[in-house]
Amino acid sequence: MNQQTAFITGATSGFGQAIAHRLASDGFNLIICGRRSDRLEKYSDDIMKQYPVKIYSLTFDVKKKSEVTNSIASLPAEFTKIDVLVNNAGGAHGFDLIQDANTDDWDEMLDTNVKGLLYVTKAVLPLMNESKNPYIFNIGSTAAKYVYEKGNIYCATKFAVDALTQAMRIDLLKKKIRVTAIHPGMAETEFSIVRFKGDAEKAKTVYKGLQPLTANDIADVLSYCLHTPVHVNINELVITPSAQANPFYINRM
Ligand SMILES: NC(=O)c1ccc[n+]([C@@H]2O[C@H](COP(=O)([O-])OP(=O)(O)OC[C@H]3O[C@@H](n4cnc5c(N)ncnc54)[C@H](OP(=O)(O)O)[C@@H]3O)[C@@H](O)[C@H]2O)c1
């Protein structure tokens, strides 16, 4: 049987790394992407030791349109038929009131979470034409559903991911590409360390007194969606830890 191939952005950490492991265990060949090439090489070796799959690493910054386009155009022939695209790269930068925020943080979030997702999708779509089971996942957030204090631009970017997921489902309908948004709540990855600019202690306080989601929880859910029959499209999933009803109601012990 021909193995299917999944293209995963943000595979150097958190959800993306867990999704790469999970899809390799499901038998997918992988194209794993991120800016930290050392991590990509290490994870690629680790995964290939565990599973009989092929992996190709692509190092690029999703914010840079020509880097995205050139990297994807450079894929070797055996990786040019893509079945699954996981648009996961992204994050929050800063946690400030709109009047106090650093506008460089705004650029970073808008360029990564919105434009980066679009550049990657545009470059990967032509490679999905031959797939019998084409599927796109966009990783949104509960921040795509609720705006919270100091969430401002991050929430705006994730609302945009939600809108773009709906737009893709409409525009790609005739191409029979399934499109799902996964909207996680609090999950312990490097997300909060990045948001608080490397302050690991502050990042830890976000998850104090509760059991957050893990990256593997999200990978499991994505794999579940992917393995539903092709006539089923799960439009979106909002997933929080049991201790979190939404961004405003959290049961800390
Ligand atoms: N953890 C949460 O609580 C949570 C909740 C809801 C949604 N999310 C969303 O889930 C996604 C994954 O986040 P995570 O929690 O797994 O965080 P993470 O551990 O910080 O991982 C983020 C990944 O995105 C990549 N990335 C960031 N900026 C990039 C850029 N400009 N170009 C290429 N790759 C870039 C990073 O790779 P490099 O640094 O190597 O480039 C890394 O692999 C994000 O879209 C985030 O907004 C997270």
The ligand as an ORCA input file, in Angstrom:
! r2SCAN-3c Opt
* xyz 0 1
  N      -0.405     25.439     24.318
  C      -1.564     26.041     24.354
  O      -2.099     26.306     25.462
  C      -2.294     26.363     23.073
  C      -3.675     26.530     23.166
  C      -4.377     26.833     21.998
  C      -3.726     26.953     20.792
  N      -2.366     26.798     20.724
  C      -1.758     26.927     19.396
  O      -1.146     25.689     19.080
  C      -0.092     25.898     18.137
  C       1.157     25.163     18.621
  O       1.540     25.722     19.860
  P       2.232     24.882     21.025
  O       1.366     25.003     22.222
  O       2.638     23.557     20.561
  O       3.506     25.851     21.308
  P       5.078     25.634     21.165
  O       5.491     24.468     21.990
  O       5.682     26.953     21.471
  O       5.288     25.282     19.600
  C       5.146     26.259     18.602
  C       5.716     25.723     17.300
  O       5.503     26.699     16.266
  C       6.709     26.914     15.578
  N       6.794     28.288     15.091
  C       6.520     29.416     15.783
  N       6.759     30.501     15.033
  C       7.215     30.047     13.831
  C       7.641     30.673     12.653
  N       7.665     32.016     12.508
  N       8.037     29.909     11.596
  C       8.026     28.560     11.705
  N       7.619     27.901     12.805
  C       7.233     28.640     13.859
  C       7.812     26.619     16.599
  O       8.988     26.190     15.904
  P      10.358     26.994     15.819
  O      10.439     27.898     17.016
  O      11.414     25.917     15.790
  O      10.262     27.719     14.534
  C       7.203     25.458     17.369
  O       7.500     24.248     16.726
  C       0.060     27.403     17.997
  O      -0.602     27.822     16.826
  C      -0.645     27.947     19.244
  O      -1.139     29.245     19.043
  C      -1.636     26.497     21.845
*
